[in-house]
Amino acid sequence: MRKIIFVLGIPGSGKSTFIQKHYGDAAKFHVMDLYQESILRFGTIQPVLDGFKVDENDAYIELYNEVPWDAFMAFDDGKVVVIECPVLDEETSPFMELIYQASDAGVETEVIFLTVEPEEAHRRVLIAGPDYRSSADILEEQLDALEFLIDHCKRNKLQV
């Protein structure tokens, strides 16, 4: 059974920390993290920050194609895919539609919503300082990568 765990919360709510603490076992989980993959492959997060806004961003195109594919292949290894999803305001997260699409594609979904007072979240971001990398900064890129993963699932829907 394919499963994706979506960890949602506002910037500073502790999504990355929660994922590291609870889903760090690489034998069981595959964390779909564009920032981390960019650092591993290129030594910088700049390709992700630039995304498709920069012409001929070959590094980002590589990430865009390979990160969702790596997550899809993790299903074959029996792993659960985990993705961090920023919530920017009180409106419905743009990830919700993709969560429903994943479910429709036969993927078991689990949603974990981390809550924190906005003042506390802001304090955490300030404490983290310049090393803080907000998933909100790459919202569109994350949505694109997740949509690509779900498209793979739709095309390769498991038969029950």
C-alpha positions in Angstrom: 0.0 0.0 0.0 1.3 3.4 -0.9 1.1 6.1 1.8 2.0 9.7 2.1 2.1 11.6 5.4 1.5 15.3 5.0 2.8 17.5 7.8 1.1 20.9 7.7 1.7 24.0 9.8 2.6 27.7 9.6 6.2 28.7 9.3 7.9 28.2 12.6 5.4 25.5 13.8 8.1 22.9 13.9 7.3 20.8 10.8 11.0 20.1 9.9 11.9 19.3 13.5 8.8 17.0 13.8 9.7 15.2 10.6 13.3 14.7 11.7 12.2 13.4 15.1 9.4 11.0 14.0 10.4 10.1 10.4 14.2 10.0 10.3 14.3 6.2 9.9 15.4 6.0 6.2 14.5 2.3 6.1 10.9 3.1 6.7 10.4 6.6 5.5 11.3 8.7 2.5 11.2 12.4 3.2 10.5 14.4 0.0 12.5 17.5 0.8 13.5 19.8 -2.1 15.9 21.8 0.1 17.8 18.8 1.3 18.0 17.2 -2.1 19.3 20.5 -3.6 22.0 20.6 -0.9 23.0 17.0 -1.4 23.1 17.3 -5.2 24.5 20.8 -5.7 25.8 22.0 -2.3 23.3 24.9 -2.3 19.6 25.6 -2.1 19.7 28.2 -4.9 18.4 25.9 -7.6 15.2 25.5 -5.6 14.9 29.1 -4.7 15.3 30.0 -8.4 12.8 27.3 -9.6 11.4 27.9 -13.0 11.9 31.7 -12.6 15.4 31.3 -14.1 15.7 30.3 -17.7 17.6 27.1 -18.3 17.8 26.2 -14.6 19.1 22.7 -15.3 19.7 21.9 -11.7 16.1 22.7 -10.7 14.8 20.7 -13.7 16.8 17.8 -12.5 15.3 18.2 -9.0 11.8 18.6 -10.4 12.1 15.4 -12.3 14.1 13.2 -9.9 12.8 14.1 -6.5 9.2 13.0 -7.1 10.4 10.0 -9.0 12.7 9.0 -6.0 9.6 9.3 -3.8 7.5 7.2 -6.1 10.2 4.5 -6.2 10.4 4.6 -2.4 6.8 3.1 -2.5 8.3 0.1 -4.2 10.7 -0.3 -1.3 7.8 -0.3 1.1 8.5 3.1 2.4 6.1 5.8 3.5 6.6 9.2 1.9 6.6 12.2 4.1 6.3 15.8 2.9 6.3 19.1 4.7 3.5 21.5 3.7 3.4 25.1 4.7 0.2 26.8 5.6 0.4 30.6 5.0 -3.0 31.8 6.3 -6.2 30.6 7.7 -7.6 29.7 4.3 -7.5 26.1 3.0 -4.0 25.0 2.3 -3.2 24.6 -1.4 -2.0 21.2 -0.5 -5.5 20.0 0.4 -6.6 19.5 -3.2 -3.5 17.4 -3.8 -4.1 15.4 -0.7 -7.6 14.5 -2.1 -6.0 13.7 -5.5 -3.5 11.4 -3.8 -6.4 9.6 -2.0 -8.3 9.3 -5.3 -5.1 7.8 -6.9 -5.2 5.0 -4.4 -2.6 6.4 -2.0 -3.3 6.2 1.7 -3.0 9.6 3.2 -2.4 10.9 6.7 -2.5 14.6 7.6 -0.7 15.9 10.6 -1.4 19.5 11.4 1.0 21.2 13.8 -0.4 24.1 15.7 1.4 26.9 17.5 0.6 30.4 18.5 1.8 32.8 15.8 3.9 34.7 18.3 5.7 31.5 19.3 6.3 30.6 15.6 7.8 34.0 14.9 10.0 33.7 18.0 11.3 30.3 16.7 12.1 31.7 13.3 14.0 34.6 14.9 16.0 32.1 17.1 16.8 30.0 14.1 18.3 33.1 12.4 19.8 33.1 8.9 19.9 29.3 8.8 16.1 29.1 8.9 14.7 27.7 5.6 11.0 28.2 5.3 9.1 25.7 3.2 6.8 28.7 2.4 9.6 30.2 0.3 9.3 27.3 -2.1 5.5 26.7 -1.9 5.0 26.5 -5.7 8.0 24.3 -6.2 6.7 21.9 -3.5 3.3 21.9 -5.0 4.7 21.1 -8.4 6.9 18.2 -7.1 3.9 16.8 -5.2 1.7 17.0 -8.2 4.3 15.2 -10.2 4.4 12.4 -7.6 0.6 12.1 -7.6 0.6 12.0 -11.4 3.0 9.0 -11.2 0.6 7.4 -8.8 -2.4 8.0 -11.0 -0.6 6.5 -14.0 0.5 3.5 -12.0 -2.5 3.0 -9.8 -2.3 -0.2 -7.8 -5.0 -2.8 -8.7 -6.9 -4.1 -5.7 
